[in-house]
Amino acid sequence: MYIFRGRIHHGFVLIMNNDVWGDINKEAKNMFTKISEDRSKTVPGYCTHGNTEPTSRIVTDPEEKACQYITKGLEHIYSIDIDQSDIKNGIGTDAQKRAEDDRLFKQAMLCFFLNAYADKLKEKVISPCTVGEDSIAQAFQRGNGQLKNWCKYKSGNSNDCVPCDRVSNLNCDVGVAKVKDKLETIIDNDTNITATLTHINSQTKSLCQRAQCVITQRTRDKRTERDEQGNAKVTAKEENIWEVWKGFTFRIRVYLYRITVDAAWSDAKGDLLVKLSEAMTMKQTEEDALCNNINGEAGKTATYAEKKACNYIVKGLKHIHSLQGDIINTNPKYQKNNRLFEQTMACLILNEYGRLLQEKSCIDKRTVESAFNIDGKLHKTACTGGNCDQCNWDPCSDFKIGKEDKRRKEIKKKLEEDENIQKTFTTIHNASNLCERVKCVTEKWGKNRVNGAKPAPWSNFWPNDVKNQLVNISGGMLQEKPNVDKECNSIPGLDSTNKEACNYIVRGLDHIYKIEKGKNGGQKMIQDNLIFHRTMSCVLLNAFADKLIERTNGHMCPITEEEIKKMFQRGNGKMGEWCKDKHGQDMECEMCDREPSLVCEVSGGSNTYTVKTEVNNLFNGNNGAKITETLTTINNINNTLCARANCVTTNWFKDRDEGGGKQDWCTYWDTDFKNRLMELSKDMTNNSKNMNNYCNNVGNEGSAEKKACVLITAGLKHIYEIKKDEVTERDPTEQEKKEKKAVHNVQFEQVMKCILLNEYVNKIKDKCKDVKEENKIIEMFQKGNDQMNTWCKERKKNGEANCIKCEREENLNCTLSVNEDLFDKGKSERCEIGKGSNRAQIRTKLKELFQKKEKEGDVKKVMEEINTICTVPPAPPIQPATAAKPAGGDGAERGRSDPEPPVTPVLLPAPPGNAHTTPAGKNNENEPKDKNKKKIKK
């Protein structure tokens, strides 16, 4: 019996008994053994050359493997020769005929088995990489194309072998047996068959292989749909692009009734990727909690950045499991295949995102794998409709078109261009602290410099590469940049010291954001170096900011962390504008945030480095000289009286902006400053009689110099005896605020009274020709300053005097300037002295104040004392000679000149208002109860 070309030899039907089935089973086992042995062999060319045939249905790895197994079966069938033991009576006899019939019978029955095996392939090769009927039929055709090579009977005469055709679901009787049932029983129990089925299914374990399968099926469905609609058939060349190569696209669609590359790829760049990226960047979901317990680097507790990266991947996984196959096509006929396509390709995109995460951020492979492993839980809970393929982390590399992995590169490019995806990188970056980024770039620095068996040259890391960044950023910070420096003018509340510091910080940020790619190394190394340069420059800039705070700590107007943060915020607000190449293209900068007192250790080779120690070494070396010089310059800014005046004035306005309205220049001059003048004037006259001992070596008794010295030292004693108001506030927040204000009030008084004292000295010089030499005036100031430690009422924690030293400032050329948002402009114009006060010369305002007050109260007394300093008393008149009186007489009276009666000044009450804190008409519970301070009338 034989079924070749549908013919059956009825003679064999009559003898089909158990013995015959046993013989056939034996022959089948031999065939399946041969097939199984082919598992590890390369797929023959006749099963792969379909990659160049437009009509091929053998494209995917499972289809090629199925073709290999089927054609191996055909080769075995066609190679069956007659059994010589069947020939007993020589050629041409009945024995020969029986032997030939036996051969045909074996081939026929094995053809049954091979067709049944092909049916089993259709059944057992699991989704998404199925083996369809069209692929099986083509496999039979490919094998039959080799018939003349395989037919061994009569020296390879192919005419003596009849092709074994494909007959699906064969259902017939042979004798009394159901062929299908018999075949299934034998096949199901054959271990070789099981092995081949397992091997084919293993071909689809990788994500790349599954992607090939769903793409192929998507292409075929699209072609079928097109043909059903009666659309024009595409050319062979166009068909070949997508199906016959192991190609890949996200979505095949009809454009002018043709499947084209652009149309297919536009969907890849569109719906699937966009939908996935939108799902990944959704607001917080319940799945976020799944990332709380993932392992971080080397099994450590995950960082916040690692958890954020995990959250994005988990949201992507949930989205993948919810896909229903209606994004690319709403035709229900293809929904099952479409769903597989969408889920598989979205998984490929998410895997590419995982790879990109490791490049774009410092998220390592371990974290990405941990995030994908969470899918073991989501696979059941988030799968909508059931039967979801699990999306695992699979960085497969066997998915190529031609010689390059072009499509994977295009996925990467589109991910990089996607706005939502970029937000994830920014969020993860912002969630990474500076130390984590330093560790990342340090590790990449080492990997990029491994040369074969030679380790990275870590001895060059700090003294060469990081040092170069210090040199570069120093140059950027020290270069005046008017367009950059102006950013500091709009930061509220910065005094001159902080403005100068701000210029350096903002220039540093400008430098960082303008760092461009170098040219040494491959593309990855160039990109890594760019991030390294920016990151380490950010470390150096933060270290510079730390030193600004450290150097000015304890100063009257120190640079504080609060102000430093404002400087960084201002510069970072310009990142988008500054981070452009020479062509105006965005250079994708990472923000350099303020990271105070960086505590960080990094590993390099066998060494562990403390970042702060290494950076300090660089700052203290020759290459840090410019930076150190800058720190010294900023540190000395407050050494000038003008800088101090601006500092305390800025604090005066800031302390009085308490939500109830800003203060104004009228209150500043007409209340606080005027009261400081009155207090100083009073003690200069009251204390002067006790200052002679401090001026013993200055001039002669009664000389103008000594009188001037007495007046100056009296003023200095008053300045140093100013005490901080006691703060009784219980609330911790308010207490801290008022303590700070009380300290600022003392500083304001000491600085401004020093300016007033210097102005009094200028008036002495103007009126007295004997007090003109500046070196002698400086000596007078020194007499008082020698007593500062004794007179100073405020003390530091170590017991030292905590007073601001008042020294001689002959020509105070000083513009008083505060940010305009600190004072009330309208109220500042209500009085003459308040008009135009901001950015005015302080001596101009002092002149106005003295002209207004020099004939009032204690100011008048001081001015009168100044007048008497240079007034020489008239010589006593010469008495005429008289005769001596007799003893016991009254004697002659001593001639004298009665002194001019003292001028009794009219003491005017001080204007209403709190001298320190409150505008006129308001009380201050913290007003010091100093006997030298004026009582404020209500």
Secondary structure as GFF3:
##gff-version 3
##sequence-region A 1 938
A	DSSP	three_ten_helix	4	6	.	.	.	ID=ss1
A	DSSP	alpha_helix	10	13	.	.	.	ID=ss2
A	DSSP	alpha_helix	18	37	.	.	.	ID=ss3
A	DSSP	alpha_helix	45	48	.	.	.	ID=ss4
A	DSSP	three_ten_helix	49	52	.	.	.	ID=ss5
A	DSSP	alpha_helix	61	78	.	.	.	ID=ss6
A	DSSP	three_ten_helix	84	86	.	.	.	ID=ss7
A	DSSP	alpha_helix	94	124	.	.	.	ID=ss8
A	DSSP	alpha_helix	133	144	.	.	.	ID=ss9
A	DSSP	alpha_helix	147	150	.	.	.	ID=ss10
A	DSSP	three_ten_helix	158	160	.	.	.	ID=ss11
A	DSSP	beta_strand	173	174	.	.	.	ID=ss12
A	DSSP	beta_strand	177	178	.	.	.	ID=ss13
A	DSSP	alpha_helix	179	188	.	.	.	ID=ss14
A	DSSP	alpha_helix	191	202	.	.	.	ID=ss15
A	DSSP	alpha_helix	207	228	.	.	.	ID=ss16
A	DSSP	alpha_helix	236	239	.	.	.	ID=ss17
A	DSSP	pi_helix	240	244	.	.	.	ID=ss18
A	DSSP	beta_strand	254	255	.	.	.	ID=ss19
A	DSSP	beta_strand	258	259	.	.	.	ID=ss20
A	DSSP	alpha_helix	261	267	.	.	.	ID=ss21
A	DSSP	pi_helix	268	272	.	.	.	ID=ss22
A	DSSP	alpha_helix	273	280	.	.	.	ID=ss23
A	DSSP	three_ten_helix	286	291	.	.	.	ID=ss24
A	DSSP	three_ten_helix	297	299	.	.	.	ID=ss25
A	DSSP	alpha_helix	304	322	.	.	.	ID=ss26
A	DSSP	three_ten_helix	332	334	.	.	.	ID=ss27
A	DSSP	alpha_helix	335	360	.	.	.	ID=ss28
A	DSSP	alpha_helix	365	373	.	.	.	ID=ss29
A	DSSP	alpha_helix	375	381	.	.	.	ID=ss30
A	DSSP	alpha_helix	406	417	.	.	.	ID=ss31
A	DSSP	alpha_helix	419	431	.	.	.	ID=ss32
A	DSSP	alpha_helix	434	448	.	.	.	ID=ss33
A	DSSP	three_ten_helix	458	460	.	.	.	ID=ss34
A	DSSP	pi_helix	461	466	.	.	.	ID=ss35
A	DSSP	alpha_helix	467	478	.	.	.	ID=ss36
A	DSSP	alpha_helix	482	485	.	.	.	ID=ss37
A	DSSP	three_ten_helix	486	490	.	.	.	ID=ss38
A	DSSP	alpha_helix	496	513	.	.	.	ID=ss39
A	DSSP	alpha_helix	523	552	.	.	.	ID=ss40
A	DSSP	alpha_helix	561	572	.	.	.	ID=ss41
A	DSSP	alpha_helix	575	578	.	.	.	ID=ss42
A	DSSP	beta_strand	601	604	.	.	.	ID=ss43
A	DSSP	beta_strand	607	610	.	.	.	ID=ss44
A	DSSP	alpha_helix	611	620	.	.	.	ID=ss45
A	DSSP	three_ten_helix	622	624	.	.	.	ID=ss46
A	DSSP	alpha_helix	625	635	.	.	.	ID=ss47
A	DSSP	three_ten_helix	637	639	.	.	.	ID=ss48
A	DSSP	alpha_helix	641	655	.	.	.	ID=ss49
A	DSSP	alpha_helix	665	667	.	.	.	ID=ss50
A	DSSP	pi_helix	668	673	.	.	.	ID=ss51
A	DSSP	alpha_helix	674	687	.	.	.	ID=ss52
A	DSSP	three_ten_helix	688	690	.	.	.	ID=ss53
A	DSSP	three_ten_helix	692	695	.	.	.	ID=ss54
A	DSSP	alpha_helix	704	720	.	.	.	ID=ss55
A	DSSP	alpha_helix	732	767	.	.	.	ID=ss56
A	DSSP	alpha_helix	774	785	.	.	.	ID=ss57
A	DSSP	alpha_helix	788	791	.	.	.	ID=ss58
A	DSSP	beta_strand	815	816	.	.	.	ID=ss59
A	DSSP	three_ten_helix	820	822	.	.	.	ID=ss60
A	DSSP	alpha_helix	825	828	.	.	.	ID=ss61
A	DSSP	beta_strand	840	841	.	.	.	ID=ss62
A	DSSP	alpha_helix	842	853	.	.	.	ID=ss63
A	DSSP	alpha_helix	857	869	.	.	.	ID=ss64
###
